[in-house]
Amino acid sequence: MTGIVSLAQIIVNDLSSYGAEYSAVPELFLAELDSRRIIVVPVSVETRLISRTQIERVYKIEIGVVQKAKDSELDKLIEFVEQLATDLLKRKFGNTTCLSVLFDPLYSAEDMRERNQFTSVISLSLKEIC
């Protein structure tokens, strides 16, 4: 069995080339954003009995992508998060497999307008059978 915190750490290690970091309670301040930040956050675990001897766990992990940005950079940033999410799909992390990705939001128009900050959240669903 993979615990959700361990799973989040495995994903952080996998995304280390992007400088990913783990946070159970992410808090960002625009003044601290000197480069792109990728933050991995454990969200939830659903456990179901699928037979008399097996259980299924579905883990939800969110990956936040935050960066100071101008409107002219928006298309490239959207392409970056879409590619990052696609690269994670079907991948194995510990005993789990990434079955789906959801952008919620793809990016925050409000953050772009008010703070010149690109904020995107990639929600991963990872499944494990034990």
N, C-alpha and C positions, 0 to 999 in steps of 0.2 A: 504494500500500500504506500502510495506517495502522499505525503501531507502537503497541504496547499502552500505553506511557507517554503518548504523544500522545493516544490514545483516552481514557485516564483523565482527562487534563487537559481534554479537550473536555467530558466529562461533568461535571467539577468546575465549569467555566464555565457549563454549562447549569443547574446546581443552585446557582448563586451566590446566588440570592435566599434560599436556605436556609442560607447560610454554609458550604457544602460546602468541604472541604479535601482535598488529595491527600496520601497517605502510602504509601510502599512498605513501611514497617514500623510499623504503628500501635501506639502504646502509650498507654494511658489510665490515669489515676489519678483516683479518685472525687473527691478533694479539688480537682482542677482543673475539674470539671464544674459550671460555674455556669449553663450553658444547654445546650440540645440541640446535639449535635455530629453532623455527617454527614461521614463519612470515606470517600473513594473509594480503593480499593486494586486495583492490577492483580494478577491471579492466574495466568492461563495463556493459552497460544495453541496451538491445534491447527491444523495445516496439512495439507491433503489435495489430491492431484491428482484433479481431477474430469473432465478431458478432456486431450487432448494439449497444449492451449494455455492451459488455465485451472486455477487453483488456488483452493481455498476455505480461508479462515481463519475459525476460530471463536474469538473472544476471550472470556475469562471475566473479569468485573470484579465486585468485591464492594463494596457500599455498606453501611457500618455506620452504624446510627442508635443513639446512646447519649444517655441523659438521666437525671438524678436523678428519681425518680418514687415516687409512693405507689400502693398497690394500686388506689385509687379512680380513678387516671388511666390505668390499663392499657387499658381499652376504647378510649379516644380515641387513645392512642398506636398501638395495633394498627390502627385505622382510618387513621391518618396514614400508616403505612408501606405499607399495602395500596394507598392512593390514590397514593402516590408511585411505587410499582412499576407500577401500572396506567398511570400517565401516561407511563412510560418505554417501555412495550411498543409495538412497531411504529415507534418513533421512529428517525430517522436521526441518526447521530453520525459526522461525517466520511464515510468511504466505507462505513460499516457500518450495519446495521439490527438493532435489538434484537428478537430472535426469541422469547426466553423469559425469565421471571423465576422465581426460586425463593427461598423464604424458608428459610434454614438457619442458625439457627433463626428462627421467626417472632418469638419473644422467648425470652430465657433466664430460665426460672423460678428457677433458682439465683441469678442476679444480682439478681432482684427480692427474693427471700427474704433473701439474705445481705447485700446492699449497698444495697437500695432504688434499684437502677439498672436502667432499661429498656435492654436490649441486643437489637437486631434486626439480622440480616444479610440483605440483598437481593443475591442472586447473579444477575447479568445474563449472558446469552449473546448475543453480537453477531456477526453473520456478514458477511463480505466476500468477494466473488468478484473475483479479479484475473486 
